[in-house]
Amino acid sequence: MANVISIMCPNLTCRAVLRVPQQTRGKKVRCAQCGTTLTIPKSGTAPPPDRLSDLPARPPK
């Protein structure tokens, strides 16, 4: 399964795990569970786990 990307649906009421081919990087896909459209990130776009503390905090609601 090296050619498959696993990504979680961003819809907070769904959170299904999507498994898509590597070729979908940078393309939009639709969650089969809830229909939410999301873009599969291109390779290397997520910050490494040790850099998560450098991200800005969410503004208060």
mmCIF file as Biopython writes it, N, C-alpha, C and O atoms, coordinates in Angstrom:
data_model
#
loop_
_atom_site.group_PDB
_atom_site.id
_atom_site.type_symbol
_atom_site.label_atom_id
_atom_site.label_alt_id
_atom_site.label_comp_id
_atom_site.label_asym_id
_atom_site.label_entity_id
_atom_site.label_seq_id
_atom_site.pdbx_PDB_ins_code
_atom_site.Cartn_x
_atom_site.Cartn_y
_atom_site.Cartn_z
_atom_site.occupancy
_atom_site.B_iso_or_equiv
_atom_site.auth_seq_id
_atom_site.auth_asym_id
_atom_site.pdbx_PDB_model_num
ATOM 1   N N  . MET A ? 1  ? 0.811   -1.205 0.000  1.0 0.0 1  A 1 
ATOM 2   C CA . MET A ? 1  ? 0.000   0.000  0.000  1.0 0.0 1  A 1 
ATOM 3   C C  . MET A ? 1  ? 0.847   1.258  0.000  1.0 0.0 1  A 1 
ATOM 4   O O  . MET A ? 1  ? 0.402   2.287  0.509  1.0 0.0 1  A 1 
ATOM 5   N N  . ALA A ? 2  ? 2.035   1.216  -0.544 1.0 0.0 2  A 1 
ATOM 6   C CA . ALA A ? 2  ? 2.912   2.371  -0.586 1.0 0.0 2  A 1 
ATOM 7   C C  . ALA A ? 2  ? 2.396   3.445  -1.531 1.0 0.0 2  A 1 
ATOM 8   O O  . ALA A ? 2  ? 2.829   4.593  -1.440 1.0 0.0 2  A 1 
ATOM 9   N N  . ASN A ? 3  ? 1.488   3.108  -2.432 1.0 0.0 3  A 1 
ATOM 10  C CA . ASN A ? 3  ? 0.964   4.071  -3.393 1.0 0.0 3  A 1 
ATOM 11  C C  . ASN A ? 3  ? -0.365  4.665  -2.945 1.0 0.0 3  A 1 
ATOM 12  O O  . ASN A ? 3  ? -1.094  5.234  -3.758 1.0 0.0 3  A 1 
ATOM 13  N N  . VAL A ? 4  ? -0.687  4.540  -1.658 1.0 0.0 4  A 1 
ATOM 14  C CA . VAL A ? 4  ? -1.965  5.016  -1.135 1.0 0.0 4  A 1 
ATOM 15  C C  . VAL A ? 4  ? -1.712  6.032  -0.033 1.0 0.0 4  A 1 
ATOM 16  O O  . VAL A ? 4  ? -0.819  5.857  0.796  1.0 0.0 4  A 1 
ATOM 17  N N  . ILE A ? 5  ? -2.510  7.097  -0.033 1.0 0.0 5  A 1 
ATOM 18  C CA . ILE A ? 5  ? -2.454  8.125  0.999  1.0 0.0 5  A 1 
ATOM 19  C C  . ILE A ? 5  ? -3.691  7.952  1.880  1.0 0.0 5  A 1 
ATOM 20  O O  . ILE A ? 5  ? -4.800  7.807  1.365  1.0 0.0 5  A 1 
ATOM 21  N N  . SER A ? 6  ? -3.514  7.968  3.185  1.0 0.0 6  A 1 
ATOM 22  C CA . SER A ? 6  ? -4.640  7.955  4.112  1.0 0.0 6  A 1 
ATOM 23  C C  . SER A ? 6  ? -4.774  9.355  4.690  1.0 0.0 6  A 1 
ATOM 24  O O  . SER A ? 6  ? -3.810  9.922  5.203  1.0 0.0 6  A 1 
ATOM 25  N N  . ILE A ? 7  ? -5.982  9.906  4.602  1.0 0.0 7  A 1 
ATOM 26  C CA . ILE A ? 7  ? -6.232  11.257 5.100  1.0 0.0 7  A 1 
ATOM 27  C C  . ILE A ? 7  ? -7.615  11.282 5.738  1.0 0.0 7  A 1 
ATOM 28  O O  . ILE A ? 7  ? -8.540  10.628 5.255  1.0 0.0 7  A 1 
ATOM 29  N N  . MET A ? 8  ? -7.753  12.040 6.825  1.0 0.0 8  A 1 
ATOM 30  C CA . MET A ? 8  ? -9.022  12.106 7.526  1.0 0.0 8  A 1 
ATOM 31  C C  . MET A ? 8  ? -9.888  13.216 6.937  1.0 0.0 8  A 1 
ATOM 32  O O  . MET A ? 8  ? -9.397  14.296 6.606  1.0 0.0 8  A 1 
ATOM 33  N N  . CYS A ? 9  ? -11.163 12.937 6.815  1.0 0.0 9  A 1 
ATOM 34  C CA . CYS A ? 9  ? -12.121 13.935 6.339  1.0 0.0 9  A 1 
ATOM 35  C C  . CYS A ? 9  ? -12.120 15.112 7.311  1.0 0.0 9  A 1 
ATOM 36  O O  . CYS A ? 9  ? -12.184 14.907 8.524  1.0 0.0 9  A 1 
ATOM 37  N N  . PRO A ? 10 ? -12.050 16.347 6.797  1.0 0.0 10 A 1 
ATOM 38  C CA . PRO A ? 10 ? -12.009 17.509 7.689  1.0 0.0 10 A 1 
ATOM 39  C C  . PRO A ? 10 ? -13.365 17.865 8.320  1.0 0.0 10 A 1 
ATOM 40  O O  . PRO A ? 10 ? -13.422 18.711 9.213  1.0 0.0 10 A 1 
ATOM 41  N N  . ASN A ? 11 ? -14.441 17.239 7.872  1.0 0.0 11 A 1 
ATOM 42  C CA . ASN A ? 11 ? -15.765 17.498 8.423  1.0 0.0 11 A 1 
ATOM 43  C C  . ASN A ? 11 ? -15.813 16.918 9.840  1.0 0.0 11 A 1 
ATOM 44  O O  . ASN A ? 11 ? -15.677 15.707 10.015 1.0 0.0 11 A 1 
ATOM 45  N N  . LEU A ? 12 ? -16.004 17.761 10.839 1.0 0.0 12 A 1 
ATOM 46  C CA . LEU A ? 12 ? -15.946 17.344 12.236 1.0 0.0 12 A 1 
ATOM 47  C C  . LEU A ? 12 ? -17.032 16.344 12.616 1.0 0.0 12 A 1 
ATOM 48  O O  . LEU A ? 12 ? -16.873 15.613 13.594 1.0 0.0 12 A 1 
ATOM 49  N N  . THR A ? 13 ? -18.118 16.297 11.874 1.0 0.0 13 A 1 
ATOM 50  C CA . THR A ? 13 ? -19.162 15.321 12.181 1.0 0.0 13 A 1 
ATOM 51  C C  . THR A ? 13 ? -18.949 14.008 11.440 1.0 0.0 13 A 1 
ATOM 52  O O  . THR A ? 13 ? -19.690 13.052 11.666 1.0 0.0 13 A 1 
ATOM 53  N N  . CYS A ? 14 ? -17.960 13.942 10.567 1.0 0.0 14 A 1 
ATOM 54  C CA . CYS A ? 14 ? -17.699 12.734 9.774  1.0 0.0 14 A 1 
ATOM 55  C C  . CYS A ? 14 ? -16.407 12.052 10.219 1.0 0.0 14 A 1 
ATOM 56  O O  . CYS A ? 14 ? -16.440 10.957 10.780 1.0 0.0 14 A 1 
ATOM 57  N N  . ARG A ? 15 ? -15.290 12.690 9.972  1.0 0.0 15 A 1 
ATOM 58  C CA . ARG A ? 15 ? -13.949 12.212 10.348 1.0 0.0 15 A 1 
ATOM 59  C C  . ARG A ? 15 ? -13.605 10.832 9.768  1.0 0.0 15 A 1 
ATOM 60  O O  . ARG A ? 15 ? -12.804 10.103 10.354 1.0 0.0 15 A 1 
ATOM 61  N N  . ALA A ? 16 ? -14.198 10.468 8.628  1.0 0.0 16 A 1 
ATOM 62  C CA . ALA A ? 16 ? -13.878 9.196  7.973  1.0 0.0 16 A 1 
ATOM 63  C C  . ALA A ? 16 ? -12.444 9.238  7.452  1.0 0.0 16 A 1 
ATOM 64  O O  . ALA A ? 16 ? -11.940 10.303 7.095  1.0 0.0 16 A 1 
ATOM 65  N N  . VAL A ? 17 ? -11.792 8.086  7.410  1.0 0.0 17 A 1 
ATOM 66  C CA . VAL A ? 17 ? -10.444 7.997  6.868  1.0 0.0 17 A 1 
ATOM 67  C C  . VAL A ? 17 ? -10.566 7.650  5.384  1.0 0.0 17 A 1 
ATOM 68  O O  . VAL A ? 17 ? -11.115 6.611  5.016  1.0 0.0 17 A 1 
ATOM 69  N N  . LEU A ? 18 ? -10.045 8.540  4.546  1.0 0.0 18 A 1 
ATOM 70  C CA . LEU A ? 18 ? -10.074 8.325  3.100  1.0 0.0 18 A 1 
ATOM 71  C C  . LEU A ? 18 ? -8.745  7.739  2.675  1.0 0.0 18 A 1 
ATOM 72  O O  . LEU A ? 18 ? -7.692  8.161  3.153  1.0 0.0 18 A 1 
ATOM 73  N N  . ARG A ? 19 ? -8.790  6.775  1.784  1.0 0.0 19 A 1 
ATOM 74  C CA . ARG A ? 19 ? -7.574  6.191  1.216  1.0 0.0 19 A 1 
ATOM 75  C C  . ARG A ? 19 ? -7.610  6.460  -0.273 1.0 0.0 19 A 1 
ATOM 76  O O  . ARG A ? 19 ? -8.460  5.938  -0.995 1.0 0.0 19 A 1 
ATOM 77  N N  . VAL A ? 20 ? -6.668  7.289  -0.726 1.0 0.0 20 A 1 
ATOM 78  C CA . VAL A ? 20 ? -6.646  7.715  -2.130 1.0 0.0 20 A 1 
ATOM 79  C C  . VAL A ? 20 ? -5.280  7.424  -2.741 1.0 0.0 20 A 1 
ATOM 80  O O  . VAL A ? 20 ? -4.289  7.351  -2.015 1.0 0.0 20 A 1 
ATOM 81  N N  . PRO A ? 21 ? -5.205  7.255  -4.070 1.0 0.0 21 A 1 
ATOM 82  C CA . PRO A ? 21 ? -3.916  6.999  -4.720 1.0 0.0 21 A 1 
ATOM 83  C C  . PRO A ? 21 ? -2.989  8.205  -4.637 1.0 0.0 21 A 1 
ATOM 84  O O  . PRO A ? 21 ? -3.451  9.341  -4.530 1.0 0.0 21 A 1 
ATOM 85  N N  . GLN A ? 22 ? -1.675  7.958  -4.687 1.0 0.0 22 A 1 
ATOM 86  C CA . GLN A ? 22 ? -0.662  9.023  -4.664 1.0 0.0 22 A 1 
ATOM 87  C C  . GLN A ? 22 ? -0.911  10.046 -5.770 1.0 0.0 22 A 1 
ATOM 88  O O  . GLN A ? 22 ? -0.595  11.223 -5.600 1.0 0.0 22 A 1 
ATOM 89  N N  . GLN A ? 23 ? -1.468  9.619  -6.891 1.0 0.0 23 A 1 
ATOM 90  C CA . GLN A ? 23 ? -1.675  10.501 -8.041 1.0 0.0 23 A 1 
ATOM 91  C C  . GLN A ? 23 ? -2.689  11.610 -7.754 1.0 0.0 23 A 1 
ATOM 92  O O  . GLN A ? 23 ? -2.803  12.550 -8.541 1.0 0.0 23 A 1 
ATOM 93  N N  . THR A ? 24 ? -3.422  11.520 -6.653 1.0 0.0 24 A 1 
ATOM 94  C CA . THR A ? 24 ? -4.413  12.553 -6.337 1.0 0.0 24 A 1 
ATOM 95  C C  . THR A ? 24 ? -3.817  13.732 -5.573 1.0 0.0 24 A 1 
ATOM 96  O O  . THR A ? 24 ? -4.543  14.673 -5.252 1.0 0.0 24 A 1 
ATOM 97  N N  . ARG A ? 25 ? -2.522  13.711 -5.272 1.0 0.0 25 A 1 
ATOM 98  C CA . ARG A ? 25 ? -1.892  14.837 -4.559 1.0 0.0 25 A 1 
ATOM 99  C C  . ARG A ? 25 ? -2.150  16.134 -5.317 1.0 0.0 25 A 1 
ATOM 100 O O  . ARG A ? 25 ? -1.930  16.214 -6.526 1.0 0.0 25 A 1 
ATOM 101 N N  . GLY A ? 26 ? -2.616  17.145 -4.597 1.0 0.0 26 A 1 
ATOM 102 C CA . GLY A ? 26 ? -2.894  18.445 -5.183 1.0 0.0 26 A 1 
ATOM 103 C C  . GLY A ? 26 ? -4.251  18.534 -5.863 1.0 0.0 26 A 1 
ATOM 104 O O  . GLY A ? 26 ? -4.600  19.589 -6.392 1.0 0.0 26 A 1 
ATOM 105 N N  . LYS A ? 27 ? -5.027  17.453 -5.865 1.0 0.0 27 A 1 
ATOM 106 C CA . LYS A ? 27 ? -6.341  17.445 -6.514 1.0 0.0 27 A 1 
ATOM 107 C C  . LYS A ? 27 ? -7.442  17.417 -5.474 1.0 0.0 27 A 1 
ATOM 108 O O  . LYS A ? 27 ? -7.214  17.073 -4.315 1.0 0.0 27 A 1 
ATOM 109 N N  . LYS A ? 28 ? -8.647  17.785 -5.907 1.0 0.0 28 A 1 
ATOM 110 C CA . LYS A ? 28 ? -9.807  17.767 -5.023 1.0 0.0 28 A 1 
ATOM 111 C C  . LYS A ? 28 ? -10.479 16.403 -5.107 1.0 0.0 28 A 1 
ATOM 112 O O  . LYS A ? 28 ? -10.616 15.826 -6.186 1.0 0.0 28 A 1 
ATOM 113 N N  . VAL A ? 29 ? -10.896 15.898 -3.942 1.0 0.0 29 A 1 
ATOM 114 C CA . VAL A ? 29 ? -11.650 14.647 -3.863 1.0 0.0 29 A 1 
ATOM 115 C C  . VAL A ? 29 ? -12.860 14.879 -2.969 1.0 0.0 29 A 1 
ATOM 116 O O  . VAL A ? 29 ? -12.909 15.845 -2.208 1.0 0.0 29 A 1 
ATOM 117 N N  . ARG A ? 30 ? -13.824 13.988 -3.070 1.0 0.0 30 A 1 
ATOM 118 C CA . ARG A ? 30 ? -15.036 14.094 -2.268 1.0 0.0 30 A 1 
ATOM 119 C C  . ARG A ? 30 ? -15.113 12.910 -1.312 1.0 0.0 30 A 1 
ATOM 120 O O  . ARG A ? 30 ? -14.882 11.766 -1.705 1.0 0.0 30 A 1 
ATOM 121 N N  . CYS A ? 31 ? -15.437 13.191 -0.065 1.0 0.0 31 A 1 
ATOM 122 C CA . CYS A ? 31 ? -15.598 12.141 0.931  1.0 0.0 31 A 1 
ATOM 123 C C  . CYS A ? 31 ? -16.822 11.301 0.567  1.0 0.0 31 A 1 
ATOM 124 O O  . CYS A ? 31 ? -17.904 11.843 0.340  1.0 0.0 31 A 1 
ATOM 125 N N  . ALA A ? 32 ? -16.654 9.985  0.511  1.0 0.0 32 A 1 
ATOM 126 C CA . ALA A ? 32 ? -17.754 9.090  0.170  1.0 0.0 32 A 1 
ATOM 127 C C  . ALA A ? 32 ? -18.798 9.012  1.281  1.0 0.0 32 A 1 
ATOM 128 O O  . ALA A ? 32 ? -19.952 8.666  1.025  1.0 0.0 32 A 1 
ATOM 129 N N  . GLN A ? 33 ? -18.398 9.335  2.517  1.0 0.0 33 A 1 
ATOM 130 C CA . GLN A ? 33 ? -19.318 9.251  3.654  1.0 0.0 33 A 1 
ATOM 131 C C  . GLN A ? 33 ? -20.264 10.453 3.742  1.0 0.0 33 A 1 
ATOM 132 O O  . GLN A ? 33 ? -21.472 10.293 3.915  1.0 0.0 33 A 1 
ATOM 133 N N  . CYS A ? 34 ? -19.688 11.674 3.618  1.0 0.0 34 A 1 
ATOM 134 C CA . CYS A ? 34 ? -20.496 12.872 3.867  1.0 0.0 34 A 1 
ATOM 135 C C  . CYS A ? 34 ? -20.579 13.827 2.674  1.0 0.0 34 A 1 
ATOM 136 O O  . CYS A ? 34 ? -21.407 14.738 2.669  1.0 0.0 34 A 1 
ATOM 137 N N  . GLY A ? 35 ? -19.729 13.625 1.665  1.0 0.0 35 A 1 
ATOM 138 C CA . GLY A ? 35 ? -19.774 14.474 0.481  1.0 0.0 35 A 1 
ATOM 139 C C  . GLY A ? 35 ? -18.916 15.726 0.568  1.0 0.0 35 A 1 
ATOM 140 O O  . GLY A ? 35 ? -18.917 16.527 -0.367 1.0 0.0 35 A 1 
ATOM 141 N N  . THR A ? 36 ? -18.187 15.920 1.655  1.0 0.0 36 A 1 
ATOM 142 C CA . THR A ? 36 ? -17.311 17.077 1.796  1.0 0.0 36 A 1 
ATOM 143 C C  . THR A ? 36 ? -16.197 17.015 0.756  1.0 0.0 36 A 1 
ATOM 144 O O  . THR A ? 36 ? -15.588 15.964 0.555  1.0 0.0 36 A 1 
ATOM 145 N N  . THR A ? 37 ? -15.934 18.139 0.098  1.0 0.0 37 A 1 
ATOM 146 C CA . THR A ? 37 ? -14.846 18.214 -0.871 1.0 0.0 37 A 1 
ATOM 147 C C  . THR A ? 37 ? -13.596 18.709 -0.159 1.0 0.0 37 A 1 
ATOM 148 O O  . THR A ? 37 ? -13.647 19.686 0.588  1.0 0.0 37 A 1 
ATOM 149 N N  . LEU A ? 38 ? -12.463 18.028 -0.393 1.0 0.0 38 A 1 
ATOM 150 C CA . LEU A ? 38 ? -11.201 18.440 0.201  1.0 0.0 38 A 1 
ATOM 151 C C  . LEU A ? 38 ? -10.090 18.290 -0.818 1.0 0.0 38 A 1 
ATOM 152 O O  . LEU A ? 38 ? -10.191 17.497 -1.754 1.0 0.0 38 A 1 
ATOM 153 N N  . THR A ? 39 ? -9.033  19.056 -0.631 1.0 0.0 39 A 1 
ATOM 154 C CA . THR A ? 39 ? -7.866  18.982 -1.501 1.0 0.0 39 A 1 
ATOM 155 C C  . THR A ? 39 ? -6.810  18.134 -0.815 1.0 0.0 39 A 1 
ATOM 156 O O  . THR A ? 39 ? -6.461  18.374 0.341  1.0 0.0 39 A 1 
ATOM 157 N N  . ILE A ? 40 ? -6.303  17.140 -1.536 1.0 0.0 40 A 1 
ATOM 158 C CA . ILE A ? 40 ? -5.238  16.280 -1.008 1.0 0.0 40 A 1 
ATOM 159 C C  . ILE A ? 40 ? -3.951  17.099 -1.043 1.0 0.0 40 A 1 
ATOM 160 O O  . ILE A ? 40 ? -3.577  17.608 -2.099 1.0 0.0 40 A 1 
ATOM 161 N N  . PRO A ? 41 ? -3.263  17.235 0.095  1.0 0.0 41 A 1 
ATOM 162 C CA . PRO A ? 41 ? -2.052  18.061 0.124  1.0 0.0 41 A 1 
ATOM 163 C C  . PRO A ? 41 ? -0.957  17.499 -0.773 1.0 0.0 41 A 1 
ATOM 164 O O  . PRO A ? 41 ? -0.819  16.287 -0.938 1.0 0.0 41 A 1 
ATOM 165 N N  . LYS A ? 42 ? -0.186  18.412 -1.343 1.0 0.0 42 A 1 
ATOM 166 C CA . LYS A ? 42 ? 0.977   18.000 -2.116 1.0 0.0 42 A 1 
ATOM 167 C C  . LYS A ? 42 ? 2.039   17.504 -1.153 1.0 0.0 42 A 1 
ATOM 168 O O  . LYS A ? 42 ? 1.996   17.824 0.035  1.0 0.0 42 A 1 
ATOM 169 N N  . SER A ? 43 ? 2.968   16.746 -1.638 1.0 0.0 43 A 1 
ATOM 170 C CA . SER A ? 43 ? 4.012   16.161 -0.802 1.0 0.0 43 A 1 
ATOM 171 C C  . SER A ? 43 ? 4.799   17.245 -0.079 1.0 0.0 43 A 1 
ATOM 172 O O  . SER A ? 43 ? 5.206   18.236 -0.685 1.0 0.0 43 A 1 
ATOM 173 N N  . GLY A ? 44 ? 5.012   17.050 1.224  1.0 0.0 44 A 1 
ATOM 174 C CA . GLY A ? 44 ? 5.843   17.956 2.006  1.0 0.0 44 A 1 
ATOM 175 C C  . GLY A ? 44 ? 5.178   19.257 2.402  1.0 0.0 44 A 1 
ATOM 176 O O  . GLY A ? 44 ? 5.887   20.194 2.770  1.0 0.0 44 A 1 
ATOM 177 N N  . THR A ? 45 ? 3.839   19.376 2.349  1.0 0.0 45 A 1 
ATOM 178 C CA . THR A ? 45 ? 3.201   20.638 2.705  1.0 0.0 45 A 1 
ATOM 179 C C  . THR A ? 45 ? 2.869   20.733 4.193  1.0 0.0 45 A 1 
ATOM 180 O O  . THR A ? 45 ? 2.667   21.836 4.701  1.0 0.0 45 A 1 
ATOM 181 N N  . ALA A ? 46 ? 2.810   19.610 4.899  1.0 0.0 46 A 1 
ATOM 182 C CA . ALA A ? 46 ? 2.500   19.651 6.329  1.0 0.0 46 A 1 
ATOM 183 C C  . ALA A ? 46 ? 3.772   19.911 7.126  1.0 0.0 46 A 1 
ATOM 184 O O  . ALA A ? 46 ? 4.833   19.394 6.777  1.0 0.0 46 A 1 
ATOM 185 N N  . PRO A ? 47 ? 3.681   20.709 8.197  1.0 0.0 47 A 1 
ATOM 186 C CA . PRO A ? 47 ? 4.881   20.948 9.001  1.0 0.0 47 A 1 
ATOM 187 C C  . PRO A ? 47 ? 5.276   19.686 9.752  1.0 0.0 47 A 1 
ATOM 188 O O  . PRO A ? 47 ? 4.409   18.895 10.122 1.0 0.0 47 A 1 
ATOM 189 N N  . PRO A ? 48 ? 6.569   19.483 9.985  1.0 0.0 48 A 1 
ATOM 190 C CA . PRO A ? 48 ? 6.985   18.324 10.769 1.0 0.0 48 A 1 
ATOM 191 C C  . PRO A ? 48 ? 6.425   18.419 12.183 1.0 0.0 48 A 1 
ATOM 192 O O  . PRO A ? 48 ? 6.217   19.527 12.679 1.0 0.0 48 A 1 
ATOM 193 N N  . PRO A ? 49 ? 6.174   17.283 12.852 1.0 0.0 49 A 1 
ATOM 194 C CA . PRO A ? 49 ? 5.542   17.311 14.179 1.0 0.0 49 A 1 
ATOM 195 C C  . PRO A ? 49 ? 6.266   18.182 15.200 1.0 0.0 49 A 1 
ATOM 196 O O  . PRO A ? 49 ? 5.610   18.774 16.057 1.0 0.0 49 A 1 
ATOM 197 N N  . ASP A ? 50 ? 7.585   18.281 15.140 1.0 0.0 50 A 1 
ATOM 198 C CA . ASP A ? 50 ? 8.307   19.092 16.124 1.0 0.0 50 A 1 
ATOM 199 C C  . ASP A ? 50 ? 8.138   20.584 15.878 1.0 0.0 50 A 1 
ATOM 200 O O  . ASP A ? 50 ? 8.528   21.386 16.727 1.0 0.0 50 A 1 
ATOM 201 N N  . ARG A ? 51 ? 7.575   20.978 14.752 1.0 0.0 51 A 1 
ATOM 202 C CA . ARG A ? 51 ? 7.364   22.392 14.432 1.0 0.0 51 A 1 
ATOM 203 C C  . ARG A ? 51 ? 5.930   22.837 14.696 1.0 0.0 51 A 1 
ATOM 204 O O  . ARG A ? 51 ? 5.607   24.003 14.469 1.0 0.0 51 A 1 
ATOM 205 N N  . LEU A ? 52 ? 5.067   21.952 15.166 1.0 0.0 52 A 1 
ATOM 206 C CA . LEU A ? 52 ? 3.682   22.319 15.410 1.0 0.0 52 A 1 
ATOM 207 C C  . LEU A ? 52 ? 3.561   23.422 16.457 1.0 0.0 52 A 1 
ATOM 208 O O  . LEU A ? 52 ? 2.610   24.203 16.414 1.0 0.0 52 A 1 
ATOM 209 N N  . SER A ? 53 ? 4.488   23.503 17.382 1.0 0.0 53 A 1 
ATOM 210 C CA . SER A ? 53 ? 4.427   24.542 18.409 1.0 0.0 53 A 1 
ATOM 211 C C  . SER A ? 53 ? 4.686   25.922 17.819 1.0 0.0 53 A 1 
ATOM 212 O O  . SER A ? 53 ? 4.360   26.927 18.451 1.0 0.0 53 A 1 
ATOM 213 N N  . ASP A ? 54 ? 5.270   25.996 16.610 1.0 0.0 54 A 1 
ATOM 214 C CA . ASP A ? 54 ? 5.537   27.278 15.957 1.0 0.0 54 A 1 
ATOM 215 C C  . ASP A ? 54 ? 4.291   27.845 15.263 1.0 0.0 54 A 1 
ATOM 216 O O  . ASP A ? 54 ? 4.282   29.008 14.860 1.0 0.0 54 A 1 
ATOM 217 N N  . LEU A ? 55 ? 3.251   27.032 15.126 1.0 0.0 55 A 1 
ATOM 218 C CA . LEU A ? 55 ? 2.035   27.501 14.457 1.0 0.0 55 A 1 
ATOM 219 C C  . LEU A ? 55 ? 1.296   28.480 15.350 1.0 0.0 55 A 1 
ATOM 220 O O  . LEU A ? 55 ? 1.317   28.338 16.573 1.0 0.0 55 A 1 
ATOM 221 N N  . PRO A ? 56 ? 0.636   29.484 14.752 1.0 0.0 56 A 1 
ATOM 222 C CA . PRO A ? 56 ? -0.116  30.444 15.579 1.0 0.0 56 A 1 
ATOM 223 C C  . PRO A ? 56 ? -1.326  29.774 16.220 1.0 0.0 56 A 1 
ATOM 224 O O  . PRO A ? 56 ? -1.920  28.861 15.645 1.0 0.0 56 A 1 
ATOM 225 N N  . ALA A ? 57 ? -1.682  30.232 17.407 1.0 0.0 57 A 1 
ATOM 226 C CA . ALA A ? 57 ? -2.841  29.699 18.098 1.0 0.0 57 A 1 
ATOM 227 C C  . ALA A ? 57 ? -4.099  30.191 17.394 1.0 0.0 57 A 1 
ATOM 228 O O  . ALA A ? 57 ? -4.091  31.229 16.732 1.0 0.0 57 A 1 
ATOM 229 N N  . ARG A ? 58 ? -5.177  29.431 17.546 1.0 0.0 58 A 1 
ATOM 230 C CA . ARG A ? 58 ? -6.458  29.853 16.970 1.0 0.0 58 A 1 
ATOM 231 C C  . ARG A ? 58 ? -6.963  31.066 17.715 1.0 0.0 58 A 1 
ATOM 232 O O  . ARG A ? 58 ? -6.835  31.147 18.937 1.0 0.0 58 A 1 
ATOM 233 N N  . PRO A ? 59 ? -7.544  32.022 16.979 1.0 0.0 59 A 1 
ATOM 234 C CA . PRO A ? 59 ? -8.107  33.188 17.683 1.0 0.0 59 A 1 
ATOM 235 C C  . PRO A ? 59 ? -9.332  32.777 18.499 1.0 0.0 59 A 1 
ATOM 236 O O  . PRO A ? 59 ? -10.035 31.840 18.122 1.0 0.0 59 A 1 
ATOM 237 N N  . PRO A ? 60 ? -9.593  33.457 19.600 1.0 0.0 60 A 1 
ATOM 238 C CA . PRO A ? 60 ? -10.765 33.113 20.433 1.0 0.0 60 A 1 
ATOM 239 C C  . PRO A ? 60 ? -12.050 33.393 19.679 1.0 0.0 60 A 1 
ATOM 240 O O  . PRO A ? 60 ? -12.096 34.271 18.817 1.0 0.0 60 A 1 
ATOM 241 N N  . LYS A ? 61 ? -13.100 32.638 20.009 1.0 0.0 61 A 1 
ATOM 242 C CA . LYS A ? 61 ? -14.410 32.823 19.336 1.0 0.0 61 A 1 
ATOM 243 C C  . LYS A ? 61 ? -15.205 33.904 20.009 1.0 0.0 61 A 1 
ATOM 244 O O  . LYS A ? 61 ? -16.323 34.200 19.589 1.0 0.0 61 A 1 
#
